[in-house]
Amino acid sequence: MGYFQESIETMDVDKLKALQNKRFCDLIKRTYRNVPFYKKKLEDLGIVISEINGIEDITKLPFMTKDDLRINYPDKLLAVPQSEIVKAQSTSGTTGKPVISFYTKHDVSICEDCCARAIVAAGGCKKDVCQVSFGYGLFSGGAGLDGGSQRVGCLTLPMSTGNTRRQAQFMIDLGTSILCSTPSYAASIGEYIDKNNLKKYIKLKAGIFGAEPWSNELRNKIEEELEIDAYDIYGLTEMMGPGVAFECSQKDGMHIQEDHFFAEVVNPEDGHVLPNGEVGELVLTTLTKEAVPLVRYRTHDLCRIYRDKCSCGRTHIKMSKLLGRTDDMVIVKGVNIWPSQVETVLIRNGYTLNYNIVISREDNNDFMDIDIENSKRILDDNQKEQEIKYLINEFKDALGIKVNIHLIGVGTLQRSEGKAKKVFDKRNLYEGEC
């Protein structure tokens, strides 16, 4: 595996930290000068900008959150004139106002460079055919990997999501060698290929998957079904989209692009910074973004960061695979539960990841039901009953609570083409509360 920008990706750590420090100082001055909201936020807290002398002072600065972005919707956080903006991407806005991320030409270039680094780290080169099956439109995933693929020189297929039959057809006809998508959609494509006996026509060698948490068990399943190496990629619209961090050939964590981002992990409850290696909420600062710079942005993503010597030769700090989100975790009977825990049990027991979690409350008691497609095709009623009892015990061991299991027909649940919604909490926990 090679590098897209070797001198940066393998930079001496001390030089990398010096670069971060210089860019951080420039960032704070520029943001304070050009973003009235941020200037007022610091002044209201009594923070004197002249006392911020380097990145070692970053903990003196307040966090920024998605609420800050929504309060300033659509463009009150711009740090450059609108005439310098060339593109906008957006979140879905399913939980409120959408978050819009603006880009200058410089920002677009950075995003594409970071995605190109990820593709090359996965073994990509100009001889490859890269099929981008992330969403396009306002979603940042498709555009970022598309631009990165072209930077590398790959033949780029801008497929977007959906129409799995056509995805497989192009994959076969044009000899796709790299697939970029959500892991859940990659699993759906793998299921379609297997069902239609198409594997012998597929030339895939690697997949770059992100936009949702996924377990190593799901990685192993995708690698087996598609006969590829599967790599993780991380990003979020607020930063710039995909490519904030990516896996290398070692596949034991994602290198954060430290020339463009400064990472911290904090306690989600009180916000204090945790030592490297401890699990907490990832906080990111954009060091080079021009349009909407963000300082200490709380991502809600749970992970750990660590700087181990990597066999790939890259020196940038690593983040673990996402362990969940502070806002997709559900608490049932006092126990914290993430979908990734459920997926681990399903894969270990030979099931596909076609499932739903339904949480309800009756007479002040919580209940968790898991609908699982009967992919093992157990038809005998007695065998099915025994399987359900076995799965109930498996989930109790894994989650620490008893759940209700329902084996349902294959194909009953809607297949995911983008980010998969798996948890349906019907408790209405906050209605009527003050």
N, C-alpha and C positions, 0 to 999 in steps of 0.2 A: 504494500500500500504506500502511496506517495503523499505529497502535500500539494495544496494549491498555492499557498504562500509560505514557503518553508521558513524563511528568515523570521517571520512573525510567529508562526505556529511552534517553532522550536527555540524561541528567544530565551536567553538566560533569564532566570527568575528575577534577579536583582534589577536587570534592565527593564523587564516587564513591569515591575512594581514602580520603577522611576517613571516609566511612560504613563502608567495609570495615575500617578500623583500629579504629573504635569497636566494631563487631560482633565482630571478632577478639578484642579484649581481654575482652569479655564472655564469649565462647565459652570461652577458656582458663580463666578463673576458674570458670565453671560446670562445665566438664568435670572439672577438677581436684577441685572440691568434691564432685561427685555421682557420679563413676565411679571406684570404688576401683582397678580395673585400671590406668586411665590415671595416677592419682596415684602408684601404686607404680612404674609404668614410668618416670616422670620422676624419682622419688626414687632408684631403682636406678641411674640414669644421672648422679646428682648435679646434676640441674637444679633450680634454685631458682625457684619460680614468680614471686616478686617481681621477678626479673630479666628477665622477659618483659614488656616495656613497650609493645610495639606490633608491628604486622605485619612491621616490619623485622627483628624477632628470630625470625621463623618458622623460619629455618634452624638455630636452636639446638635445635629440637624434633625428636624422632625421627619416622620414618615410621610409619604404620599400614598393615597389610597384611590381605589376606583371611585369613591364618592367625590374626591377632588376633581376627577375628570368629568363626572356627571354634573357637578355644580357649575363647571366651566364650559359645559356643552354649548355650541359645538366647537368653537375655536378660540376661546379666551386664554388658552395656555400656549398659544403660538409664540415662539421666540424669534420669529423672522417675519418679514412682511408677507402677506398672502401671495404677492406676485412671485415669490420664490418657491411656492408650493406646487409640486407637479403631480401629486397623487394623494389619495386618501383611501384608507382601509377601515373596516369597522367590525366591531363585535355584533352579535345577533340582537342584543338588547332584550333578551327574553326575561331578564330580571329587573328591567327598568329602562332608562334611556340608554341607547347604544353608546359605546365608547368609540370615538373616531380617532384614528392615528393618521397624522399628516406626514408627508415625506417631501424633502427637497431632493434634487438630483443626487446630492451627496449621500443622503439617507438611503435612497434606492440602491446606490452603488454598494454601500456597506452591507445591506441586507443580501444582495446577490452574492457578494464576496463570501459572506459567512455561510450561505447555503452551498456555494461551490466548494468550500472547505469540507463540508459534510459529505458531499457526493464523492469527492476524491478520497476522503477517509474511508468510505465504504467500497473503494476499489474502482470508482468511476473514472473514465477518461473519454477522449473525443471519439473513440470507437464505439461507445455504448449508445444504446437506445433507452432513454429515460422516460418512463410513463408516469406523468404527474396526475394522480387520481385524488388529490386533495381538492376541496372546493375552490372555485375561482370567484368571480364577482367581487364583492366587498370583503370576503374572507381572505386573510393574508397568506394562508398556507400555499394555495396553488400558485399565486403570483411569485412568492419568494423562491420556491423550488424551481419554478419555470425559469426565472431569471438566472438562478444558480446553475441550472443544467446547461443553459446556453453559454454561460461564462466558461464552463468546462469545455464546451464544444460538442456536447452530446446531441444526437438527434432527439429533439424534445417533443413528446406527445402530450398536448394540453387536454387530457381527457376529462378532467373534473370528476365529480362523483356520479354514481348512478349508472343505469343501463349496463349491468354486469356482463350481459351477453356480448355487447359491443366491446367492452373492456377486454374480454378474453379474445375476441376476434382480432383486434388490433395487436394484442400481445403476441398472437401467433403469426399474423401476416407480416408484421414489421420487426419481429424478433426482439421484443422488449427484453432488456437485460437488467434494468433497475426499475423497481416499482416504488413510488412515493405515495403514501396514503395514511389514513388512520389505521391502527392495528386491527380494529374491529372490522373495517371494510376489507382489509387484506385477508382476514379470516373468511369473510363472506366470498371473496373471489376464489380463495382456495377451495371452499366448499363447492362452488359452482364448477370449477375445473375438475375436481374429483368426481362429482356427480355425473358429469358429461364425458368422462374418460379422455380428457384433453392433456393430461400431464406430459405425455410423450412429445407433444408439439411445443411445449413451453421452454424458452431459453433463458429464463430468469436466473441471475446469479446473486442478486442482492436486493434488499428492500430497506427503505428508510421510512420509519413509521413514527408518528407523533400525534399531537393535539389532544391526547387523552392518556391517562395513566394505564399502563399495561404491565403484566407480571412476566417474570422469566419463564413461567410455565406456558404462557401464551406465546412468548418468543419461540420456545422449543416446538410448540405445536405448529406455528406458521412455518418455521424452518423445515420441519418434517414434511408438511403438506405441499409446500411450494419448492422444496429442495433448494433453499437459498440461505444466505447469511442475512439475518435481520438486525438492523441497527436502529437505535433510538435517536430521536432528534427532539429538541425542546425549544419552544419560543412562545411568545404571546403578543397579541396585537398591540398592546400598550407599549412594548419595547420597540418592535419593528416587525414582528412576525416570526417565522421559523428561523433557526440558525443561531439562536442565542447560545446553545450548547448542542454538542453532538457526540455520538460514540465513535471510537476508533476500532481498529481490529482487535483490541484487547477485550472489548465488550464488557467492561466492568465499571461503567460510569461514563458520563458525558463531559467532555472538555468544554468549560465555559470560555467564550471568546473574550479573554481578559483585556485585550487591547481596546475593546468596545464596551465592556460591561464590568462593573465591580459588584461582587456578590457577598452577601452576608446571610447568615441563618440566625433567626431570632426565636425566642420563646413566643408562641402565638398568643399567650395570655397577657404577658406584661411587656413584651417587646425588647427585653434585654438580649444582647448579642450572645450567642452560644459558641463554645469552642468548636473548631473544626472537628468533624467526626460525629457530632451529636445531631440528632434529628430535630428539626424545627421548620419554621416557615421561611422560605426563600425570599430575600429582599434584594432587589436589583437597582443599580444606578446606571443610567445611560451615560457613557463618557464622551461619545462622539455624535450623538444624534442632534441635528440642528433644529428641526421643525418643532418638536415637542419634547424637550429634555425632561427626564424624570429623575428625581433624587430620592433614593431610599424608598422605592416603590414596593409595597407589600403585595406579593403575587398570590397569596393564599395556598401556594403549592408547598407540600411537605416533602423534605428531602434532607440529605446531609451533604456537606462539601468537604473535600479532603485533597491534599496535594501529595500524591504518591508518585514516585518515579514510574513512568509508563514506558512499556516496551516499544510503543509506536514512535517514541522520540519527542512527542509533544510535551510542552512544559506547563501548559495552562491548567489551572486548578480544575478538579472534577466535581460534578454533582452526581449523586446516586440517581437511579431510576426514581421517578415520583412514587412516593408511598401513599399518596392520596391528596386530598385538598381539605383545608380547614372548613370549606363550605360545602363539600359533598359527603363529608363524614356524617353519619347519622348515629344518634344515641338511642339504643333500644335497651330498656331495662337497666340503664346505667352503664351500658357497655358501648365503647366506640367501635363502629363498624364501617369498613370501607368496601366498595365493590371488588377491589383487587383480592381481598381475602376470600370472597365467594368464588371468584374465578380460579383461584389456586386449587380449591377443593374440587371444582367441576373438572378441571383438566386432569388432575391427579386420578380421577375416577372415570376417565374416558368419555366425558361429555363435551359437546361443543359449547361455545359461549353464547348460545341463544337462551337467555334467561331474563326474568324480571324479578325485582324485589319489591314487594308491596308491604308497607308498614301501616298498621291501623291501631286504633285504640278503642277499647270497649270497657266501660265501668272502671276507668282509670288504669286498666291493664294494657300494656303494649303487646302487639303480636307482629311477628315477622313471617311472611309467606314468601316462598321462592318458587316461582313457576319455571320449570326446566323442561325444555324440549326433549322428548324421549329418543335421543339420537342413538341410543343403544338398542332401540326397537324391541324393548321387552314387552311381549304381548300377553303372556300368561298372567292372569290376575294374581295368583299366589306369588309368582316371582316378582311381580311389580310391587306387591305389598312388602315383600322382604327387602327389595331394593330401597324403597322409601324409608323403611326403618333403619337400614344401614346408613343412608345419606343423612338422616336426622342425627345419628350419632357422630358422623363425620363432621357435620357442621357445628355440633355442640362442642366437640374437641377443638375445632378451629376458632370459633367465635366466642365460646364461653356461655352461650345461651341456647335454649331449645327453639328451633324454628319449625314451621310447617312446610312440608315439601309436596309439590304437585307435579307429577310427570304428565306433560301435555303432548299433543301430536306434533310431529316434525312439520315445520313450516307454519305453525300457528302464530308465532311472534314475528313482528315486522323486522326485516333485515335492515341493519344500519348501513348507510352510505356515507355518513359523516361522523360526527361525534355521537357516540351511542348513549342514549338515556336509559339507564337500567334501574334506577331507584325511584319509586313512586310513594311518597310519604303522605298518607291521607289523614294524619292526625290533627291538622290545623292547629299546630301548637301555639301559635301566637294570636289567634283570634280572641278578642276580648281581654287580652292582657294589657296592663298599663305599666 
